Amino acid sequence: MDADGTLKVRLRSPPVEGAANEELIAILAKAFGLPRRAVTIAAGAHARTKRVMLDGIDERRAAALMATFAG
């Protein structure tokens, strides 16, 4: 996690035909224990910086899980 609270994820898939977005969704779903359909890219689907939505997880639990990535 970055100093400003953003989570940086390094992807192996190229940003071609949505492959990188699909990989990001799969990684986040696994990390947060959610089904893939619960992770959506809310903004930035065609940009390096993205905003994602996690359905079925409250803000407190998401923050706790994010803290584990930082440490």
Summary of the structure (lengths in Angstrom):
residues: 71
radius of gyration: 11.9
end to end distance: 8.6
largest distance: 34.0
contacts: 151
relative contact order: 0.17
helix: 41%
strand: 13%
